[in-house]
Amino acid sequence: MLVVALAAPVAVMTAPAYATGSTLYVNDATGSNCSDTAAGHGSQATPYCTVQAALNAVQPGQTIQSEVSSEYPENDTLTRSGSSASPITLSGIWLNSLTLSGVHDVVVTGSSFDTSLQTGMIIDNSSRITVDRDGFTGGVVFAGHPPQVAIKITGKSSAVTVSRTAIEFAKAGGIEVDAGVTGTVITTNYLEEVAGPAISVISAPDTAVTSNTITWPCASAISLTGTSSGSFVENNISVDTDRWTTGMTCSAEATYPDLMVSAGSAPDTTVSHNIFAPTSYSEPYTWAGTEYATPTAFQTATGQGTDDLLTNPQFDSSDPFYSTVLEGSPAIDSADPTAPGELSTDFFGAARVSDPMAAHPVADTFDRGAFEYTKVYQLGSSVAVDRQSGFAPMTVTASAPVTNPESLTVSYSFDFGDGSAPVVTDVPTAQHTYSQPYAGNGGGYPVTVTATLPNGTSLSSTQPARVAVATPDPYVPFGPTRILDTRSGIGWSGSSPVVPAGGSASVAVEGNGSIPKTGVTAVVMNVTVTNTSGSGYLTAWADGTARPTTSNLNWGGKGQAVSNLVTVPVGGDGRVDLYTSGPASIIGDVQGYYTTDASGSAASTFTSTAPARLLDTRQATGISTAGAITNGTVSLNVAGQDGVPADATAVVLNLTATGTTGGGFLEAYPEGARAPGVSNVNWTAAKTTVAGLAVVPLGADGHVSIKVAGTSQVVADVFGYFTAGSGGSQFTAVAPNRLLDTRAAIGIPTRTPIAAGHDLVLQITGRAGVPAGITSVVLNVTATGNTSGGVLQAWADGTPRPSTSNLNWAPGQTIANQVVVPVAPDGKVDLYVTGTTHVIADIFGYYM
C-alpha cells in the first residue's frame, strides 16, 4: 500500500535557458543542486527540481529522467509533442498523476503513478502514445475523494498502446477507453484487485485487448459497451473471486460476467483463446445481452470464443507479486500469436519459448496472459564429446546440453552411431568405447541424444557430434634416403637445377624405392635448400590439397644452405609438394614414414621424454674429450640413456652445430650402417650456430653415428623415441595450420614479440582439430624480427624448463626448426626465448 503525500500546486514557468542534451534530469534530493530556473538547468549537474518544469521545456527526441526513486507529489500535464522519428520520452518518473493533453508521439516508460486520490494518467485528444512497463497503485477510499480509474483514454485520442503495465487496487477500474477513441491496443498488462471493470471500452471501436492477466476484478474483467465494434479480445486470462476481501468498494458477491460485450459492440468483434475462471455467482460471457455459461454454448450461439477455456489457469502461489503460471498450465503455448497487439516478449521482457511439457502444445510458442512460462525444459541442438578423434579402442564421454529448471525426471538415450545399442541413462551424459575405426565419409561416428520427458514427449538433438576413430598410424624408420635433389635430377624433371621463385617441386613418396606403394599417411623428410640468390621460405604440403600459409624453413640471403626436418601429410596420389618463394635448389631426404599398415615388423609407436642433453662436445657430455670435431664421426650411445629404452628403434634428436670454422654439415645415421650421404644440419660460415631436428634409426648396439663434415662443436638433445608395436603413441597428421604468430596476434592477444628471458604458454588442444589427451605435438617453430641472437626452448606446460634447446638464431636472422614437444594434460606447451624475437609455430601433427 502506498503512503501518498498530497502534492502542492505547481507553478508552471517558462525558463529562459535549459539543457540541450538528449536527457533532461530531475532530482529534488538534498544536495542535488536542482533548479527550475537557473541557466543550464536540466543537466545532471543542475537538474530540475520538479517534473512539471521539465515537461514545460522538453523537446522532440529528448528524455525526461528522474535520478531518484522517491515520489514527486505532483499532478502534472504535458502539452508538448514529439515526432514519429523523435518522440518525447518520460522514464523512471514517480508522480501522483500525469495528463497528456493534445499531444502526439510520447512514450511513458518505467514510471509509477498513485491512483489513491486521482486518475493516475489521463490521455486526452492525443495520438501515437505508448505507455509501457509502468505501474499504477491505489488503495482504500478516502473521504471526499470519489473512486477513480487508473488510466483514462478520452477525447479523440487514437493509436494509444498500454503494454506490460501493472495496475493494482484501482478503486473505479483499471483502464477506461472512452467514446470517440479509436485504435487502442491494451496488451500484456497485469491488473490485480481492481474495484470496477478491469478494462472498460465505451463506444471506442477497433480496440485490441490482448494477452492481459486479470485477477479478482470487482466487476467484469473486460467490458465492451456502447458501440465498440471491430474490437479484439484474445489470449487473456481472467480469474474471479467470490468475495472482495481487501476493504475496497465492492464486498458483495461478484455477479458480473468475465466478458461483457454489448449488442452495439458485437459486430465484427473477435473473441478467442481466452481463459476464464468465473465465480460461482456469475457466467463467463454476456454477449449482446445474453449470458453463456460455457465456451461451447458461446461458440455455438455466436461463432465466437474459438479455443476459449473455462478452467483454472494454475497460478504459481509461491510468486508473491505476480500471477505467473505453473508447469502444466493450459495457458502455456496455447495463445494465438497472430492476435492484434500480441508482443514478441512478455510482461517482464522475456522471449517466447516453447515448452515440451505443454498441456495444449501448438506450433507456436506464445502463452496466454501477460506472463510467459520460461522455466521450460530445453535440450540443446548439439551433443558435446570430450574426444573428437583418436584411435580404437577409444572411450568418449558424450554430454547433452540441457536446461532443466524444474528438475524433471528425464530419460536420455545416447546413440553413438556405431551400431551398438543406445546407452540409456537418467542423466544427460553417457560413456562409450569405440572398438572399430570409422570407415564412412561423414567425418566420424555421429553421436545423437534423445530425451524423453515425463509426459512422453521426445526431443532429439539436431546436430550430431562427430567422433573420428582411426586405425593407428605407426612410424617406420627408413633410410635416410634421398628422394629429391633438383641439382642432380633425383625426383625432379625441371629444366634447371634451381626451382624458380614461386615454383614447386612435386615428389613421389609412395612407391619410391622400398617405400610402400599404398598406406603412407605422412612422410618425415630432412629438406635442404641451397644455391639461394636471396631471402625466401619453403612450404611443404600434401599434393592435391591447397597450399597452406605456413612455412617449413627460411633463408636470408645469397649462397645459403639451410635444412629442416619436415613431417608432411602425403596426398591421395602418394606425393608431396615443396614450394619455394625464392630461387633455390631443393633436396629431400626421407628419414621415415607413417603408415596405415601396422603389421610390418618395423612399425613403431612414439613415446615422448623430458628433453635431455645426450651430447655436448663443448663440455665432454656424451663424449670422452671436449673439443670441436673436424671431419670426424661421433658414436653416441642413446639406448638406455635419459629414458630411452634398450629396445628403441629410432630416436628424436635435436642436433645443433655451433662454433663452426667454415661451411659444413652434420649427418646422423644408425651406428654400424654406411653413411647415407644425406645431411641433417647445414652451415655456410664460421661462428655459426644452427639446429635441426632428426629422427634417426638406432644401430644394433643402440648407438647413432653423427658425422661432421667441416669443423664444429656438436650438441644433441633427445625429445623422444620409437619402439616396435603399439605400446606408444600413434601419430595423426593434420593439414598445416598456424597456431602462433606473435606478429599477427595469432595465439596471443597482441602483436608483441616474446621478450628476452620470458616464456609464452601456447594452447595446442582444442585448436586446428587437435583433441584433448594428446601426448606430444609436431610443430615447425620460426624465430624472426629479432635484433640480437638467442635460443628458444620448448617443453610441456607445468614442468620445469629443461636445459636443452630447440632453435638458435643470430641477430636479424629468420630461421625455423621442427620440434616434437610433450604436451601437458592441460593441452599446453611453453616457449622460452633468451633474446627478444617474434615467434611463429605451425602444427603438422600430434601423437596420441
Disulfide bonds with the S-S distance in Angstrom:
Cys34-Cys49 2.11
Cys218-Cys250 0.85
